[in-house]
Amino acid sequence: MPYLTPQQARLRDDIRGLVKGEVRCDELTLQLYSTDASLLQCRPQAVVWPRSVDDVVACVGYAREESFSIHARGAGTGMVGDSLGSGIVLDFSRFMTRIMDQTADSVTVQPGISYHYFAIHLYFSNSVWIN
Ligand SMILES: Cc1cc2nc3c(=O)[nH]c(=O)nc-3n(C[C@H](O)[C@H](O)[C@H](O)COP(=O)(O)OP(=O)(O)OC[C@H]3O[C@@H](n4cnc5c(N)ncnc54)[C@H](O)[C@@H]3O)c2cc1C
């Protein structure tokens, strides 16, 4: 069980009470999410893996009330540190990766879907993709 300061434990428990996704505030997780593919570093206060739009709405509401910034994150491959921040990181790449709907000329996806998976889906559904 990772050690948490009382403030970290409170923040984790607050957010866990609001979302169905996972929440971490331990040092190892915060260190992992302090970097991306850039040379920059910025340590967040919490990392949340939302499972649904409701989770995202709850996190944004909590962040507004408690004056935390929100930082959306996909694969963390941005090269200018743009997924880093000192508030709450929302990592969409674990749970919110589904293809929701497809019509003849559009596809609706969740925000954490990877480019690779999306391209494979289009290939096997015989869809034309203008890149
Ligand atoms: C080796 C390498 C090669 C690369 N080659 C290319 C290339 O050829 N072409 C190219 O364009 N880029 C390239 N990049 C840059 C990088 O792959 C892109 O910037 C990539 O699209 C970032 O996606 P990500 O999911 O990793 O986003 P992240 O790095 O996680 O985030 C990037 C930004 O998007 C925001 N964001 C992430 N998810 C969401 C969301 N769900 N809602 C709102 N905002 C969100 C973040 O807050 C942040 O501001 C390369 C990077 C590396 C490391």
The ligand as an SDF file (V2000), in Angstrom:
LIG
                    3D

 53 58  0  0  0  0  0  0  0  0999 V2000
    8.4870    9.7690  -31.5640 C   0  0  0  0  0  0  0  0  0  0  0  0
    7.3480   10.7310  -31.7910 C   0  0  0  0  0  0  0  0  0  0  0  0
    6.9320   10.9920  -33.0760 C   0  0  0  0  0  0  0  0  0  0  0  0
    5.8860   11.8770  -33.3180 C   0  0  0  0  0  0  0  0  0  0  0  0
    5.4920   12.1020  -34.5930 N   0  0  0  0  0  0  0  0  0  0  0  0
    4.4800   12.9430  -34.8400 C   0  0  0  0  0  0  0  0  0  0  0  0
    4.0230   13.1710  -36.1770 C   0  0  0  0  0  0  0  0  0  0  0  0
    4.5520   12.6060  -37.1160 O   0  0  0  0  0  0  0  0  0  0  0  0
    2.9980   14.0270  -36.3750 N   0  0  0  0  0  0  0  0  0  0  0  0
    2.3950   14.6500  -35.3370 C   0  0  0  0  0  0  0  0  0  0  0  0
    1.4420   15.4140  -35.5770 O   0  0  0  0  0  0  0  0  0  0  0  0
    2.8010   14.4810  -34.0600 N   0  0  0  0  0  0  0  0  0  0  0  0
    3.8230   13.6320  -33.8070 C   0  0  0  0  0  0  0  0  0  0  0  0
    4.2540   13.4440  -32.5240 N   0  0  0  0  0  0  0  0  0  0  0  0
    3.6000   14.1680  -31.4320 C   0  0  0  0  0  0  0  0  0  0  0  0
    2.5260   13.3560  -30.7290 C   0  0  0  0  0  0  0  0  0  0  0  0
    2.4900   12.0200  -31.1430 O   0  0  0  0  0  0  0  0  0  0  0  0
    1.2150   14.0020  -30.9800 C   0  0  0  0  0  0  0  0  0  0  0  0
    1.2160   15.2730  -30.4250 O   0  0  0  0  0  0  0  0  0  0  0  0
    0.0700   13.1630  -30.4490 C   0  0  0  0  0  0  0  0  0  0  0  0
   -1.0170   13.3760  -31.2870 O   0  0  0  0  0  0  0  0  0  0  0  0
   -0.3130   13.4660  -29.0330 C   0  0  0  0  0  0  0  0  0  0  0  0
   -1.3460   12.5480  -28.6430 O   0  0  0  0  0  0  0  0  0  0  0  0
   -1.4190   12.0070  -27.1660 P   0  0  0  0  0  0  0  0  0  0  0  0
   -2.6350   11.1510  -27.0500 O   0  0  0  0  0  0  0  0  0  0  0  0
   -0.1400   11.4000  -26.7300 O   0  0  0  0  0  0  0  0  0  0  0  0
   -1.6830   13.3710  -26.3720 O   0  0  0  0  0  0  0  0  0  0  0  0
   -1.0070   13.8770  -25.0570 P   0  0  0  0  0  0  0  0  0  0  0  0
    0.4640   14.1010  -25.2350 O   0  0  0  0  0  0  0  0  0  0  0  0
   -1.4350   12.9980  -23.9360 O   0  0  0  0  0  0  0  0  0  0  0  0
   -1.7140   15.2920  -24.9570 O   0  0  0  0  0  0  0  0  0  0  0  0
   -1.4680   16.2860  -25.9650 C   0  0  0  0  0  0  0  0  0  0  0  0
   -2.4190   17.4650  -25.7360 C   0  0  0  0  0  0  0  0  0  0  0  0
   -3.7700   17.0440  -26.0180 O   0  0  0  0  0  0  0  0  0  0  0  0
   -4.5680   17.2690  -24.8700 C   0  0  0  0  0  0  0  0  0  0  0  0
   -5.4990   16.1580  -24.7710 N   0  0  0  0  0  0  0  0  0  0  0  0
   -5.1900   14.8250  -24.7020 C   0  0  0  0  0  0  0  0  0  0  0  0
   -6.3250   14.0970  -24.6240 N   0  0  0  0  0  0  0  0  0  0  0  0
   -7.3470   14.9980  -24.6450 C   0  0  0  0  0  0  0  0  0  0  0  0
   -8.7520   14.8770  -24.5840 C   0  0  0  0  0  0  0  0  0  0  0  0
   -9.3360   13.6930  -24.5010 N   0  0  0  0  0  0  0  0  0  0  0  0
   -9.4830   15.9950  -24.6020 N   0  0  0  0  0  0  0  0  0  0  0  0
   -8.9140   17.2010  -24.7010 C   0  0  0  0  0  0  0  0  0  0  0  0
   -7.5830   17.3850  -24.7720 N   0  0  0  0  0  0  0  0  0  0  0  0
   -6.8190   16.2970  -24.7420 C   0  0  0  0  0  0  0  0  0  0  0  0
   -3.6100   17.3080  -23.7000 C   0  0  0  0  0  0  0  0  0  0  0  0
   -4.1400   18.0250  -22.6030 O   0  0  0  0  0  0  0  0  0  0  0  0
   -2.4440   18.0150  -24.3080 C   0  0  0  0  0  0  0  0  0  0  0  0
   -2.6890   19.4010  -24.3550 O   0  0  0  0  0  0  0  0  0  0  0  0
    5.2700   12.5360  -32.2440 C   0  0  0  0  0  0  0  0  0  0  0  0
    5.6800   12.2610  -30.9350 C   0  0  0  0  0  0  0  0  0  0  0  0
    6.7100   11.3780  -30.7010 C   0  0  0  0  0  0  0  0  0  0  0  0
    7.1460   11.0860  -29.2930 C   0  0  0  0  0  0  0  0  0  0  0  0
  1  2  1  0
  2  3  1  0
  2 52  2  0
  3  4  2  0
  4  5  1  0
  4 50  1  0
  5  6  2  0
  6  7  1  0
  6 13  1  0
  7  8  2  0
  7  9  1  0
  9 10  1  0
 10 11  2  0
 10 12  1  0
 12 13  2  0
 13 14  1  0
 14 15  1  0
 14 50  1  0
 15 16  1  0
 16 17  1  0
 16 18  1  0
 18 19  1  0
 18 20  1  0
 20 21  1  0
 20 22  1  0
 22 23  1  0
 23 24  1  0
 24 25  2  0
 24 26  1  0
 24 27  1  0
 27 28  1  0
 28 29  2  0
 28 30  1  0
 28 31  1  0
 31 32  1  0
 32 33  1  0
 33 34  1  0
 33 48  1  0
 34 35  1  0
 35 36  1  0
 35 46  1  0
 36 37  1  0
 36 45  1  0
 37 38  2  0
 38 39  1  0
 39 40  1  0
 39 45  2  0
 40 41  1  0
 40 42  2  0
 42 43  1  0
 43 44  2  0
 44 45  1  0
 46 47  1  0
 46 48  1  0
 48 49  1  0
 50 51  2  0
 51 52  1  0
 52 53  1  0
M  END
$$$$
